[in-house]
Amino acid sequence: MEDHKLAQSDLPEIGSQGVVSEILAGKRDLNVRQISQLAERFGVSPAVFMPASTKTHKPLPTKTRKMHRR
Protein backbone atom coordinates (compact mmCIF):
# COMPACT_ATOMS: atom_id res chain seq x y z
CA MET A 1 0.00 0.00 0.00
CA GLU A 2 2.86 2.36 0.78
CA ASP A 3 4.54 1.73 -2.58
CA HIS A 4 1.32 2.64 -4.39
CA LYS A 5 0.39 5.42 -1.96
CA LEU A 6 -2.95 3.78 -1.16
CA ALA A 7 -5.27 4.32 1.79
CA GLN A 8 -7.73 1.78 3.12
CA SER A 9 -10.51 3.53 1.22
CA ASP A 10 -8.62 2.94 -2.04
CA LEU A 11 -9.25 -0.82 -1.87
CA PRO A 12 -12.99 -1.27 -2.48
CA GLU A 13 -12.36 -4.75 -3.92
CA ILE A 14 -11.49 -5.93 -0.41
CA GLY A 15 -14.51 -4.43 1.31
CA SER A 16 -15.27 -1.65 3.73
CA GLN A 17 -12.55 0.29 5.52
CA GLY A 18 -13.38 -1.75 8.61
CA VAL A 19 -12.73 -5.02 6.77
CA VAL A 20 -9.48 -3.66 5.32
CA SER A 21 -8.42 -2.56 8.81
CA GLU A 22 -9.08 -6.04 10.23
CA ILE A 23 -7.09 -7.68 7.42
CA LEU A 24 -4.15 -5.32 7.90
CA ALA A 25 -4.25 -5.93 11.67
CA GLY A 26 -4.16 -9.69 11.13
CA LYS A 27 -7.63 -10.23 12.59
CA ARG A 28 -9.07 -11.48 9.30
CA ASP A 29 -7.68 -13.30 6.26
CA LEU A 30 -8.27 -12.37 2.65
CA ASN A 31 -10.79 -14.63 0.95
CA VAL A 32 -10.45 -16.14 -2.53
CA ARG A 33 -12.50 -13.38 -4.20
CA GLN A 34 -10.43 -10.63 -2.57
CA ILE A 35 -7.15 -12.33 -3.50
CA SER A 36 -8.27 -12.76 -7.11
CA GLN A 37 -9.35 -9.13 -7.45
CA LEU A 38 -6.19 -7.76 -5.84
CA ALA A 39 -4.00 -9.94 -8.07
CA GLU A 40 -5.83 -8.68 -11.14
CA ARG A 41 -5.65 -5.05 -10.02
CA PHE A 42 -1.90 -5.14 -9.37
CA GLY A 43 -1.00 -7.54 -12.21
CA VAL A 44 0.64 -10.12 -9.96
CA SER A 45 0.15 -13.77 -9.12
CA PRO A 46 -2.58 -14.52 -6.57
CA ALA A 47 0.15 -16.30 -4.57
CA VAL A 48 1.47 -12.86 -3.58
CA PHE A 49 -1.60 -12.41 -1.38
CA MET A 50 -1.71 -15.93 0.07
CA PRO A 51 -0.74 -16.48 3.70
CA ALA A 52 2.86 -17.60 4.12
CA SER A 53 1.74 -20.92 5.59
CA THR A 54 0.10 -21.90 2.28
CA LYS A 55 3.09 -20.90 0.16
CA THR A 56 5.77 -22.84 1.98
CA HIS A 57 6.26 -26.55 1.85
CA LYS A 58 5.85 -28.13 5.23
CA PRO A 59 8.45 -30.77 6.09
CA LEU A 60 7.24 -34.31 6.49
CA PRO A 61 6.96 -35.52 10.08
CA THR A 62 9.94 -37.49 11.30
CA LYS A 63 7.76 -40.28 12.61
CA THR A 64 5.53 -42.09 10.18
CA ARG A 65 2.41 -43.99 10.97
CA LYS A 66 2.58 -47.73 10.86
CA MET A 67 0.81 -49.16 7.90
CA HIS A 68 -2.12 -51.36 8.73
CA ARG A 69 -1.93 -54.87 7.40
CA ARG A 70 -4.98 -56.34 5.76
Secondary structure, 3 states (H helix, E strand, C coil): CCCCCCCHHHCCCCCCHHHHHHHHCCCCCCCHHHHHHHHHHHCCCHHHHCCHHHHCCCCCCCCCCCCCCC
